[in-house]
Structures are given as structure tokens and as C-alpha cells.
Amino acid sequence: MEDFNLRNYLYNNPLLEAEKEKEEKEDKKDVKSKGKKKDVKEDKLREYIRGKITSILQEAEEEEEDVNVDVEDEENVDVDIEKDVDIEDTEDITIDDEESEVETDIDVKMPGDLDPSVEMIQGLLTKAQQEAEKLGDPKLLDQIGNTITFFTRKHVVKGGLTENKK
């Protein structure tokens, strides 16, 4: 497909020319039959606006012709150059490598015959929910509650259903 040139299309638009002819015929009929100045003023205003638009487009086209400059870059630049840089570190940074362990006693008794790891995780989630209540963080409480619901549906109920099918 050829390159579409909007300016040429607007200048040589057959639809606009047909509309112009139609409007001119209607304007002549209106002026002759009614003799109103309003229709003549609208026609003059339309012609004025069209003239302004075409002059703006012509100016833009002339500026575009002046601006179009072909530039050829023949300079090759190697971007993958690696350089060794020596950096002297003068600051001393201390890092805490100490670990603290927290033991929690969780007694979990769930109905049915479940995997001990599932029971332990369920108990830890319940304990986390209790601690969130103590902190008073409602958003954390909601998140842990959602996690408990997901875990229960995914592992506890699913585990019970598969055991019943066996």
C-alpha cells in the first residue's frame, strides 16, 4: 500500500469538493429565495476556516521539508567494554549474625487421621492468628485468617476426602 499522505488527502478530498458544490448550490438557492445574510455569513466563515486550515497545513509541510535531514552514523561504538575498577572501602560495617530461636509449644488436636506435618502447620497458623490478635493488627489478622481458610480447604479437607475414598 502506498504511503498515505494526509495533507494531500485533505487538499484533494473529493468528498469535500462534493460537499462544497452541494453547499454552494444550497447557498445560492437560499440566497435567491430567502435573501438572508446569515447563510452568506456562514459560507464566508466556512471558507475562511478552510483557508486558515490549508495555510497552516502548507506552513507545516514547508517546515517539515526544511527539517528533514538525512543523517548517517558510520561510527561504531563498542558498548561491551569491561573495565576493572579498584574501590577502596574505608567504612567498617558490622553485621549481626546472631540468630535467635523462639520455641512455641503448640498442642494441636484435629479430628480425623491427618498427616502430622499438616496438623503442625495448622497449629502454627492458629498460633499466628492468636499472636496477631494480641498485636491488635486487624489487617494481619485478616491475612492470617485467609491463609488458614486456604490451607484448610486445600490440605485438611482434601486430605480427609481422599482418605474416605480409599
VEXVEX-852680 format. One record per residue: residue number from 1; residue in one letter; x, y, z of N, C-alpha, C in turn. Coordinates in nm, 3 decimals. Layout:
N
PT / NUM / A / X / Y / Z / X / Y / Z / X / Y / Z
...
END
This chain:
166
PT / 1 / M / 0.085 / -0.118 / 0.000 / 0.000 / 0.000 / 0.000 / 0.088 / 0.123 / 0.000
PT / 2 / E / 0.051 / 0.220 / -0.080 / 0.128 / 0.344 / -0.086 / 0.123 / 0.416 / 0.047
PT / 3 / D / 0.221 / 0.503 / 0.067 / 0.219 / 0.584 / 0.189 / 0.103 / 0.681 / 0.180
PT / 4 / F / 0.027 / 0.687 / 0.284 / -0.090 / 0.774 / 0.290 / -0.045 / 0.913 / 0.331
PT / 5 / N / -0.080 / 1.012 / 0.252 / -0.043 / 1.150 / 0.281 / -0.169 / 1.225 / 0.319
PT / 6 / L / -0.180 / 1.259 / 0.446 / -0.300 / 1.324 / 0.499 / -0.319 / 1.461 / 0.436
PT / 7 / R / -0.212 / 1.533 / 0.418 / -0.224 / 1.669 / 0.362 / -0.282 / 1.665 / 0.221
PT / 8 / N / -0.228 / 1.575 / 0.139 / -0.280 / 1.564 / 0.002 / -0.426 / 1.522 / 0.003
PT / 9 / Y / -0.460 / 1.432 / 0.093 / -0.597 / 1.387 / 0.102 / -0.690 / 1.502 / 0.141
PT / 10 / L / -0.645 / 1.584 / 0.236 / -0.728 / 1.698 / 0.278 / -0.739 / 1.803 / 0.167
PT / 11 / Y / -0.630 / 1.825 / 0.094 / -0.634 / 1.924 / -0.014 / -0.720 / 1.877 / -0.129
PT / 12 / N / -0.709 / 1.751 / -0.164 / -0.775 / 1.698 / -0.283 / -0.886 / 1.601 / -0.248
PT / 13 / N / -0.955 / 1.621 / -0.142 / -1.059 / 1.530 / -0.097 / -1.183 / 1.546 / -0.184
PT / 14 / P / -1.219 / 1.441 / -0.258 / -1.338 / 1.452 / -0.344 / -1.466 / 1.466 / -0.264
PT / 15 / L / -1.467 / 1.414 / -0.144 / -1.587 / 1.426 / -0.061 / -1.610 / 1.571 / -0.021
PT / 16 / L / -1.502 / 1.641 / 0.012 / -1.515 / 1.782 / 0.049 / -1.555 / 1.865 / -0.071
PT / 17 / E / -1.502 / 1.831 / -0.188 / -1.539 / 1.906 / -0.308 / -1.687 / 1.886 / -0.340
PT / 18 / A / -1.736 / 1.764 / -0.324 / -1.877 / 1.738 / -0.349 / -1.962 / 1.813 / -0.248
PT / 19 / E / -1.915 / 1.816 / -0.123 / -1.988 / 1.891 / -0.021 / -1.987 / 2.040 / -0.053
PT / 20 / K / -1.873 / 2.090 / -0.100 / -1.864 / 2.233 / -0.135 / -1.963 / 2.267 / -0.244
PT / 21 / E / -1.966 / 2.182 / -0.347 / -2.058 / 2.208 / -0.458 / -2.203 / 2.203 / -0.410
PT / 22 / K / -2.232 / 2.105 / -0.326 / -2.367 / 2.091 / -0.273 / -2.404 / 2.212 / -0.187
PT / 23 / E / -2.310 / 2.254 / -0.102 / -2.336 / 2.370 / -0.017 / -2.351 / 2.497 / -0.100
PT / 24 / E / -2.268 / 2.510 / -0.201 / -2.277 / 2.628 / -0.287 / -2.413 / 2.634 / -0.356
PT / 25 / K / -2.460 / 2.518 / -0.405 / -2.591 / 2.515 / -0.468 / -2.701 / 2.551 / -0.370
PT / 26 / E / -2.690 / 2.494 / -0.249 / -2.791 / 2.524 / -0.147 / -2.785 / 2.670 / -0.105
PT / 27 / D / -2.663 / 2.723 / -0.092 / -2.648 / 2.863 / -0.053 / -2.707 / 2.957 / -0.159
PT / 28 / K / -2.685 / 2.923 / -0.286 / -2.739 / 3.006 / -0.393 / -2.891 / 3.004 / -0.391
PT / 29 / K / -2.947 / 2.883 / -0.366 / -3.092 / 2.872 / -0.359 / -3.145 / 2.952 / -0.240
PT / 30 / D / -3.074 / 2.939 / -0.125 / -3.118 / 3.009 / -0.005 / -3.109 / 3.160 / -0.023
PT / 31 / V / -3.001 / 3.205 / -0.083 / -2.982 / 3.349 / -0.101 / -3.086 / 3.404 / -0.198
PT / 32 / K / -3.110 / 3.331 / -0.302 / -3.208 / 3.377 / -0.400 / -3.349 / 3.375 / -0.343
PT / 33 / S / -3.382 / 3.264 / -0.277 / -3.520 / 3.250 / -0.232 / -3.547 / 3.329 / -0.104
PT / 34 / K / -3.458 / 3.327 / -0.011 / -3.485 / 3.390 / 0.118 / -3.416 / 3.524 / 0.134
PT / 35 / G / -3.298 / 3.534 / 0.074 / -3.227 / 3.660 / 0.082 / -3.170 / 3.687 / 0.220
PT / 36 / K / -3.139 / 3.582 / 0.296 / -3.087 / 3.601 / 0.432 / -2.936 / 3.623 / 0.427
PT / 37 / K / -2.891 / 3.711 / 0.513 / -2.748 / 3.738 / 0.523 / -2.678 / 3.633 / 0.610
PT / 38 / K / -2.755 / 3.564 / 0.691 / -2.699 / 3.464 / 0.781 / -2.631 / 3.352 / 0.704
PT / 39 / D / -2.696 / 3.301 / 0.601 / -2.639 / 3.193 / 0.520 / -2.512 / 3.239 / 0.450
PT / 40 / V / -2.509 / 3.361 / 0.405 / -2.392 / 3.415 / 0.337 / -2.277 / 3.427 / 0.438
PT / 41 / K / -2.306 / 3.468 / 0.559 / -2.204 / 3.483 / 0.661 / -2.146 / 3.346 / 0.698
PT / 42 / E / -2.232 / 3.243 / 0.711 / -2.184 / 3.109 / 0.742 / -2.093 / 3.057 / 0.632
PT / 43 / D / -2.130 / 3.080 / 0.508 / -2.050 / 3.035 / 0.395 / -1.913 / 3.105 / 0.396
PT / 44 / K / -1.915 / 3.233 / 0.421 / -1.789 / 3.308 / 0.427 / -1.702 / 3.259 / 0.543
PT / 45 / L / -1.767 / 3.231 / 0.656 / -1.694 / 3.181 / 0.773 / -1.632 / 3.044 / 0.744
PT / 46 / R / -1.707 / 2.957 / 0.678 / -1.656 / 2.825 / 0.642 / -1.536 / 2.838 / 0.548
PT / 47 / E / -1.549 / 2.924 / 0.448 / -1.438 / 2.944 / 0.354 / -1.316 / 3.001 / 0.427
PT / 48 / Y / -1.338 / 3.091 / 0.520 / -1.229 / 3.149 / 0.597 / -1.158 / 3.041 / 0.680
PT / 49 / I / -1.236 / 2.956 / 0.746 / -1.179 / 2.848 / 0.829 / -1.101 / 2.750 / 0.742
PT / 50 / R / -1.159 / 2.712 / 0.628 / -1.089 / 2.621 / 0.537 / -0.958 / 2.682 / 0.490
PT / 51 / G / -0.960 / 2.810 / 0.459 / -0.839 / 2.879 / 0.415 / -0.732 / 2.878 / 0.524
PT / 52 / K / -0.774 / 2.903 / 0.646 / -0.679 / 2.901 / 0.758 / -0.618 / 2.763 / 0.777
PT / 53 / I / -0.702 / 2.661 / 0.770 / -0.654 / 2.524 / 0.788 / -0.555 / 2.487 / 0.678
PT / 54 / T / -0.588 / 2.521 / 0.554 / -0.496 / 2.487 / 0.445 / -0.365 / 2.564 / 0.456
PT / 55 / S / -0.371 / 2.691 / 0.499 / -0.246 / 2.767 / 0.514 / -0.160 / 2.710 / 0.627
PT / 56 / I / -0.224 / 2.666 / 0.735 / -0.149 / 2.605 / 0.846 / -0.084 / 2.476 / 0.799
PT / 57 / L / -0.158 / 2.396 / 0.722 / -0.102 / 2.271 / 0.672 / 0.013 / 2.296 / 0.573
PT / 58 / Q / -0.001 / 2.398 / 0.492 / 0.106 / 2.431 / 0.397 / 0.231 / 2.476 / 0.472
PT / 59 / E / 0.213 / 2.559 / 0.575 / 0.329 / 2.604 / 0.655 / 0.396 / 2.485 / 0.723
PT / 60 / A / 0.316 / 2.395 / 0.776 / 0.372 / 2.279 / 0.844 / 0.447 / 2.190 / 0.744
PT / 61 / E / 0.394 / 2.180 / 0.624 / 0.460 / 2.099 / 0.521 / 0.592 / 2.162 / 0.481
PT / 62 / E / 0.596 / 2.294 / 0.466 / 0.720 / 2.363 / 0.431 / 0.824 / 2.347 / 0.542
PT / 63 / E / 0.781 / 2.360 / 0.667 / 0.872 / 2.342 / 0.779 / 0.924 / 2.199 / 0.783
PT / 64 / E / 0.836 / 2.103 / 0.754 / 0.877 / 1.963 / 0.755 / 0.980 / 1.936 / 0.647
PT / 65 / E / 0.964 / 1.997 / 0.530 / 1.061 / 1.980 / 0.423 / 1.196 / 2.037 / 0.464
PT / 66 / D / 1.195 / 2.149 / 0.535 / 1.320 / 2.210 / 0.580 / 1.387 / 2.127 / 0.689
PT / 67 / V / 1.310 / 2.061 / 0.770 / 1.362 / 1.987 / 0.885 / 1.418 / 1.852 / 0.844
PT / 68 / N / 1.364 / 1.789 / 0.741 / 1.408 / 1.656 / 0.701 / 1.554 / 1.659 / 0.658
PT / 69 / V / 1.639 / 1.602 / 0.739 / 1.782 / 1.596 / 0.710 / 1.825 / 1.451 / 0.727
PT / 70 / D / 1.893 / 1.398 / 0.627 / 1.942 / 1.262 / 0.636 / 2.073 / 1.261 / 0.712
PT / 71 / V / 2.079 / 1.180 / 0.816 / 2.199 / 1.169 / 0.897 / 2.243 / 1.023 / 0.894
PT / 72 / E / 2.364 / 1.003 / 0.861 / 2.417 / 0.868 / 0.858 / 2.525 / 0.856 / 0.963
PT / 73 / D / 2.507 / 0.762 / 1.053 / 2.605 / 0.736 / 1.156 / 2.691 / 0.619 / 1.112
PT / 74 / E / 2.816 / 0.644 / 1.089 / 2.905 / 0.537 / 1.050 / 3.006 / 0.509 / 1.159
PT / 75 / E / 2.990 / 0.569 / 1.270 / 3.082 / 0.549 / 1.380 / 3.037 / 0.428 / 1.461
PT / 76 / N / 3.125 / 0.331 / 1.476 / 3.094 / 0.212 / 1.553 / 3.139 / 0.232 / 1.696
PT / 77 / V / 3.051 / 0.203 / 1.786 / 3.082 / 0.219 / 1.927 / 3.068 / 0.082 / 1.992
PT / 78 / D / 3.173 / 0.038 / 2.063 / 3.170 / -0.090 / 2.131 / 3.116 / -0.067 / 2.272
PT / 79 / V / 3.001 / -0.122 / 2.299 / 2.936 / -0.098 / 2.427 / 2.973 / -0.204 / 2.530
PT / 80 / D / 3.023 / -0.316 / 2.485 / 3.051 / -0.427 / 2.575 / 3.193 / -0.424 / 2.631
PT / 81 / I / 3.243 / -0.308 / 2.660 / 3.377 / -0.295 / 2.716 / 3.368 / -0.307 / 2.867
PT / 82 / E / 3.450 / -0.397 / 2.922 / 3.454 / -0.413 / 3.066 / 3.583 / -0.353 / 3.119
PT / 83 / K / 3.572 / -0.276 / 3.224 / 3.689 / -0.215 / 3.285 / 3.696 / -0.259 / 3.430
PT / 84 / D / 3.817 / -0.286 / 3.476 / 3.838 / -0.317 / 3.617 / 3.855 / -0.187 / 3.692
PT / 85 / V / 3.778 / -0.172 / 3.797 / 3.784 / -0.051 / 3.877 / 3.817 / -0.092 / 4.019
PT / 86 / D / 3.919 / -0.030 / 4.076 / 3.956 / -0.058 / 4.214 / 3.888 / 0.041 / 4.305
PT / 87 / I / 3.820 / -0.012 / 4.406 / 3.749 / 0.072 / 4.501 / 3.804 / 0.042 / 4.639
PT / 88 / E / 3.839 / 0.146 / 4.708 / 3.889 / 0.128 / 4.844 / 3.774 / 0.147 / 4.940
PT / 89 / D / 3.754 / 0.048 / 5.028 / 3.647 / 0.052 / 5.125 / 3.705 / 0.100 / 5.257
PT / 90 / T / 3.662 / 0.217 / 5.298 / 3.716 / 0.273 / 5.422 / 3.620 / 0.263 / 5.539
PT / 91 / E / 3.496 / 0.227 / 5.512 / 3.397 / 0.218 / 5.620 / 3.393 / 0.077 / 5.676
PT / 92 / D / 3.381 / 0.070 / 5.808 / 3.364 / -0.059 / 5.872 / 3.215 / -0.080 / 5.897
PT / 93 / I / 3.168 / -0.194 / 5.856 / 3.026 / -0.225 / 5.873 / 3.017 / -0.349 / 5.961
PT / 94 / T / 2.934 / -0.338 / 6.063 / 2.915 / -0.455 / 6.147 / 2.780 / -0.517 / 6.114
PT / 95 / I / 2.782 / -0.647 / 6.105 / 2.661 / -0.720 / 6.070 / 2.628 / -0.815 / 6.184
PT / 96 / D / 2.504 / -0.812 / 6.227 / 2.461 / -0.904 / 6.331 / 2.435 / -1.039 / 6.267
PT / 97 / D / 2.517 / -1.135 / 6.305 / 2.496 / -1.271 / 6.256 / 2.433 / -1.359 / 6.362
PT / 98 / E / 2.387 / -1.296 / 6.466 / 2.330 / -1.374 / 6.575 / 2.186 / -1.412 / 6.539
PT / 99 / E / 2.155 / -1.534 / 6.566 / 2.021 / -1.582 / 6.542 / 1.952 / -1.602 / 6.675
PT / 100 / S / 1.826 / -1.578 / 6.674 / 1.751 / -1.605 / 6.796 / 1.644 / -1.707 / 6.762
PT / 101 / E / 1.627 / -1.800 / 6.850 / 1.529 / -1.904 / 6.829 / 1.414 / -1.886 / 6.925
PT / 102 / V / 1.296 / -1.904 / 6.873 / 1.178 / -1.894 / 6.957 / 1.109 / -2.030 / 6.952
PT / 103 / E / 1.087 / -2.084 / 7.066 / 1.018 / -2.212 / 7.072 / 0.874 / -2.187 / 7.111
PT / 104 / T / 0.788 / -2.247 / 7.040 / 0.646 / -2.235 / 7.072 / 0.591 / -2.374 / 7.097
PT / 105 / D / 0.521 / -2.383 / 7.203 / 0.456 / -2.510 / 7.234 / 0.316 / -2.505 / 7.177
PT / 106 / I / 0.290 / -2.595 / 7.088 / 0.160 / -2.597 / 7.024 / 0.102 / -2.736 / 7.039
PT / 107 / D / -0.010 / -2.741 / 7.100 / -0.083 / -2.867 / 7.112 / -0.199 / -2.861 / 7.015
PT / 108 / V / -0.190 / -2.942 / 6.912 / -0.293 / -2.941 / 6.810 / -0.359 / -3.079 / 6.809
PT / 109 / K / -0.487 / -3.076 / 6.823 / -0.563 / -3.199 / 6.812 / -0.674 / -3.175 / 6.712
PT / 110 / M / -0.663 / -3.243 / 6.601 / -0.762 / -3.226 / 6.495 / -0.834 / -3.358 / 6.475
PT / 111 / P / -0.961 / -3.353 / 6.444 / -1.035 / -3.477 / 6.422 / -0.988 / -3.545 / 6.294
PT / 112 / G / -0.993 / -3.673 / 6.294 / -0.954 / -3.750 / 6.176 / -0.810 / -3.792 / 6.183
PT / 113 / D / -0.770 / -3.864 / 6.083 / -0.634 / -3.914 / 6.076 / -0.560 / -3.833 / 5.970
PT / 114 / L / -0.492 / -3.725 / 6.015 / -0.422 / -3.637 / 5.922 / -0.271 / -3.654 / 5.937
PT / 115 / D / -0.203 / -3.611 / 5.836 / -0.057 / -3.611 / 5.837 / -0.008 / -3.520 / 5.949
PT / 116 / P / 0.092 / -3.561 / 6.025 / 0.142 / -3.478 / 6.135 / 0.194 / -3.341 / 6.090
PT / 117 / S / 0.252 / -3.334 / 5.971 / 0.300 / -3.204 / 5.922 / 0.183 / -3.110 / 5.893
PT / 118 / V / 0.072 / -3.162 / 5.845 / -0.047 / -3.080 / 5.820 / -0.102 / -3.028 / 5.953
PT / 119 / E / -0.105 / -3.115 / 6.053 / -0.151 / -3.073 / 6.185 / -0.060 / -2.966 / 6.244
PT / 120 / M / 0.072 / -2.982 / 6.225 / 0.167 / -2.884 / 6.279 / 0.149 / -2.748 / 6.212
PT / 121 / I / 0.134 / -2.748 / 6.080 / 0.116 / -2.620 / 6.008 / -0.014 / -2.554 / 6.049
PT / 122 / Q / -0.119 / -2.633 / 6.063 / -0.248 / -2.578 / 6.106 / -0.233 / -2.516 / 6.246
PT / 123 / G / -0.161 / -2.584 / 6.332 / -0.140 / -2.532 / 6.467 / -0.058 / -2.403 / 6.467
PT / 124 / L / 0.045 / -2.398 / 6.382 / 0.126 / -2.275 / 6.373 / 0.045 / -2.158 / 6.320
PT / 125 / L / -0.040 / -2.185 / 6.223 / -0.125 / -2.077 / 6.169 / -0.223 / -2.029 / 6.276
PT / 126 / T / -0.277 / -2.120 / 6.353 / -0.368 / -2.081 / 6.461 / -0.295 / -1.998 / 6.565
PT / 127 / K / -0.172 / -2.038 / 6.598 / -0.091 / -1.963 / 6.696 / -0.060 / -1.824 / 6.641
PT / 128 / A / -0.028 / -1.814 / 6.512 / -0.001 / -1.685 / 6.449 / -0.124 / -1.595 / 6.456
PT / 129 / Q / -0.241 / -1.655 / 6.439 / -0.365 / -1.577 / 6.448 / -0.386 / -1.524 / 6.589
PT / 130 / Q / -0.355 / -1.605 / 6.688 / -0.368 / -1.560 / 6.827 / -0.271 / -1.446 / 6.856
PT / 131 / E / -0.149 / -1.456 / 6.806 / -0.050 / -1.350 / 6.828 / -0.089 / -1.221 / 6.755
PT / 132 / A / -0.151 / -1.234 / 6.639 / -0.197 / -1.116 / 6.565 / -0.308 / -1.046 / 6.642
PT / 133 / E / -0.392 / -1.124 / 6.709 / -0.497 / -1.064 / 6.793 / -0.434 / -0.986 / 6.907
PT / 134 / K / -0.325 / -1.039 / 6.966 / -0.257 / -0.970 / 7.075 / -0.192 / -0.840 / 7.027
PT / 135 / L / -0.141 / -0.841 / 6.904 / -0.080 / -0.720 / 6.847 / -0.184 / -0.614 / 6.815
PT / 136 / G / -0.304 / -0.657 / 6.787 / -0.411 / -0.562 / 6.755 / -0.405 / -0.512 / 6.611
PT / 137 / D / -0.350 / -0.592 / 6.522 / -0.338 / -0.553 / 6.382 / -0.448 / -0.623 / 6.303
PT / 138 / P / -0.556 / -0.552 / 6.268 / -0.668 / -0.618 / 6.200 / -0.633 / -0.668 / 6.060
PT / 139 / K / -0.546 / -0.596 / 5.990 / -0.509 / -0.639 / 5.856 / -0.430 / -0.769 / 5.860
PT / 140 / L / -0.338 / -0.780 / 5.954 / -0.262 / -0.903 / 5.970 / -0.355 / -1.018 / 6.011
PT / 141 / L / -0.448 / -0.988 / 6.095 / -0.545 / -1.088 / 6.140 / -0.627 / -1.140 / 6.022
PT / 142 / D / -0.671 / -1.050 / 5.935 / -0.746 / -1.090 / 5.816 / -0.661 / -1.177 / 5.724
PT / 143 / Q / -0.534 / -1.139 / 5.704 / -0.447 / -1.215 / 5.615 / -0.423 / -1.356 / 5.668
PT / 144 / I / -0.397 / -1.366 / 5.796 / -0.373 / -1.499 / 5.854 / -0.501 / -1.582 / 5.849
PT / 145 / G / -0.615 / -1.518 / 5.873 / -0.743 / -1.589 / 5.863 / -0.766 / -1.643 / 5.723
PT / 146 / N / -0.732 / -1.562 / 5.620 / -0.744 / -1.607 / 5.482 / -0.650 / -1.724 / 5.453
PT / 147 / T / -0.530 / -1.718 / 5.510 / -0.434 / -1.826 / 5.490 / -0.484 / -1.955 / 5.556
PT / 148 / I / -0.540 / -1.943 / 5.673 / -0.595 / -2.061 / 5.741 / -0.707 / -2.122 / 5.658
PT / 149 / T / -0.794 / -2.038 / 5.606 / -0.906 / -2.086 / 5.523 / -0.852 / -2.159 / 5.400
PT / 150 / F / -0.755 / -2.098 / 5.333 / -0.697 / -2.161 / 5.214 / -0.633 / -2.295 / 5.250
PT / 151 / F / -0.553 / -2.296 / 5.354 / -0.483 / -2.419 / 5.394 / -0.582 / -2.529 / 5.431
PT / 152 / T / -0.687 / -2.492 / 5.503 / -0.786 / -2.591 / 5.544 / -0.855 / -2.651 / 5.422
PT / 153 / R / -0.894 / -2.567 / 5.329 / -0.963 / -2.617 / 5.209 / -0.871 / -2.702 / 5.122
PT / 154 / K / -0.748 / -2.659 / 5.111 / -0.654 / -2.724 / 5.020 / -0.599 / -2.855 / 5.076
PT / 155 / H / -0.567 / -2.858 / 5.206 / -0.495 / -2.973 / 5.259 / -0.575 / -3.055 / 5.360
PT / 156 / V / -0.646 / -2.989 / 5.448 / -0.716 / -3.063 / 5.553 / -0.839 / -3.132 / 5.495
PT / 157 / V / -0.925 / -3.058 / 5.429 / -1.047 / -3.115 / 5.374 / -1.014 / -3.210 / 5.260
PT / 158 / K / -0.920 / -3.172 / 5.175 / -0.880 / -3.255 / 5.063 / -0.821 / -3.386 / 5.113
PT / 159 / G / -0.740 / -3.378 / 5.220 / -0.680 / -3.499 / 5.278 / -0.787 / -3.590 / 5.333
PT / 160 / G / -0.889 / -3.536 / 5.399 / -0.998 / -3.615 / 5.454 / -1.081 / -3.680 / 5.345
PT / 161 / L / -1.100 / -3.610 / 5.231 / -1.177 / -3.665 / 5.123 / -1.104 / -3.779 / 5.055
PT / 162 / T / -0.974 / -3.767 / 5.038 / -0.901 / -3.873 / 4.972 / -0.891 / -3.996 / 5.061
PT / 163 / E / -0.886 / -3.974 / 5.192 / -0.881 / -4.088 / 5.282 / -1.014 / -4.163 / 5.283
PT / 164 / N / -1.125 / -4.090 / 5.273 / -1.256 / -4.153 / 5.272 / -1.279 / -4.234 / 5.145
PT / 165 / K / -1.219 / -4.190 / 5.034 / -1.237 / -4.261 / 4.906 / -1.161 / -4.392 / 4.905
PT / 166 / K / -1.052 / -4.401 / 4.983 / -0.970 / -4.524 / 4.984 / -1.047 / -4.629 / 5.052
END
